[in-house]
Amino acid sequence: QVQLAESGGGLVQPGGSLRLSCVASGIIFSINNMGWYRQAPGKQREMVATITSFLRTNYADSVKGRFTISRDNAKNTMSLQMNSLKPEDTAVYYCRAETLPLVIMVYWGQGTQVTVSS
C-alpha cells in the first residue's frame, strides 16, 4: 500500500507564505493524480489544487493566483506553495494520491494544520 505524509503547516500572519510538502512511500508502481484538499472546522473537505502525472493543474477559485501546486514524479513528492495567505485559508491540509494497480486506489495523508491569524 501507499503511505502519504504531509509537512510544512504552521502559524503565519495574513499575507504570509507557507510551503506544504507531501511524500509518498510504500509499495508504489505509479501515482496518477495527486492533490491538496483542506477542511476547516464545521465545513466540508474541499479541493484546493490537483495535478496529474502529466503536470496538468487545477485550482479552486479561492486560491487561484496565490497557490501553486507541483510534483516530482521521480521522487513521488508533491508541494503546495501558498502565498498571500488569508484567515479563511485556515484548515487542515491533506495530501491525496491515486494509483492504478488493477483498479483506482485513493490514499490520504494525515493532514497538516495551517493557521492564518494575526
C-alpha positions in Angstrom: 0.0 0.0 0.0 0.9 3.7 -0.2 1.5 6.0 2.7 1.3 9.8 2.4 3.0 12.2 4.8 2.3 15.9 4.8 4.5 18.5 6.4 5.1 22.3 6.4 2.0 23.5 8.2 2.2 26.2 10.8 1.0 29.5 12.1 1.5 32.5 9.8 0.3 36.1 9.6 -2.2 37.2 7.0 -0.2 37.9 3.8 2.4 35.4 4.7 3.6 32.3 2.9 3.9 28.6 3.6 5.1 25.6 1.6 3.5 22.3 2.2 5.1 19.0 1.1 3.8 15.5 0.7 5.9 12.4 0.4 4.5 9.1 -0.8 6.1 5.9 0.3 5.4 2.2 0.4 4.6 -0.1 -2.5 4.3 2.3 -5.4 4.2 1.4 -9.1 2.7 4.5 -10.4 0.8 7.5 -9.0 -1.6 9.2 -11.3 -3.5 12.2 -10.0 -2.4 14.0 -6.8 -3.9 16.9 -5.0 -4.2 19.0 -1.9 -7.5 19.2 -0.1 -8.4 21.1 3.1 -11.0 21.0 5.7 -11.9 23.9 8.0 -13.9 23.5 11.3 -17.6 23.0 10.5 -17.0 22.8 6.8 -16.7 20.0 4.2 -13.4 19.0 2.8 -12.7 20.8 -0.4 -10.3 20.6 -3.3 -7.5 23.1 -3.2 -5.4 22.1 -6.1 -4.7 19.0 -8.2 -2.0 17.9 -10.5 -1.9 15.0 -12.9 1.1 12.8 -13.8 1.4 14.9 -16.9 1.6 18.1 -14.8 -1.8 19.5 -15.7 -3.1 21.5 -12.8 -6.4 22.7 -11.5 -7.1 25.2 -8.6 -10.0 26.1 -6.5 -11.2 29.6 -7.4 -10.5 30.8 -3.9 -6.7 30.1 -4.3 -6.1 30.9 -7.9 -3.2 33.3 -8.3 -2.0 32.6 -4.7 -1.2 28.9 -4.5 1.0 26.8 -6.8 1.0 23.0 -6.9 3.9 21.0 -8.2 5.2 17.4 -8.1 8.3 15.4 -8.7 7.3 12.1 -10.3 10.7 10.5 -9.8 10.6 11.2 -6.1 6.9 10.7 -5.6 6.6 14.1 -3.8 4.2 17.0 -4.1 4.3 20.5 -2.9 1.9 23.4 -2.4 3.4 26.9 -2.3 0.9 29.2 -0.6 1.4 32.9 -0.8 -0.7 35.8 0.3 -2.4 33.7 2.9 -5.8 34.8 4.3 -7.5 33.8 7.5 -10.0 31.8 5.5 -7.2 29.6 4.4 -7.0 28.2 7.9 -7.7 24.5 7.7 -6.1 21.1 7.9 -4.5 20.4 4.6 -4.5 16.8 3.3 -2.4 15.1 0.6 -4.4 12.9 -1.8 -3.0 10.4 -4.3 -4.5 8.0 -6.8 -2.8 4.8 -8.0 -3.9 2.2 -10.5 -2.6 -1.3 -9.8 -5.7 -3.1 -11.1 -8.4 -0.6 -10.0 -8.1 3.0 -9.0 -7.0 3.3 -5.3 -7.2 6.5 -3.3 -4.9 7.4 -0.5 -5.0 10.2 2.0 -2.3 11.6 4.3 -3.0 12.5 8.0 -3.1 16.2 7.3 -1.1 19.2 8.4 -2.6 22.2 10.1 -2.4 25.6 8.5 -3.4 28.5 10.7 -3.5 32.1 9.3 -4.1 34.6 12.1 -2.9 37.9 13.4 
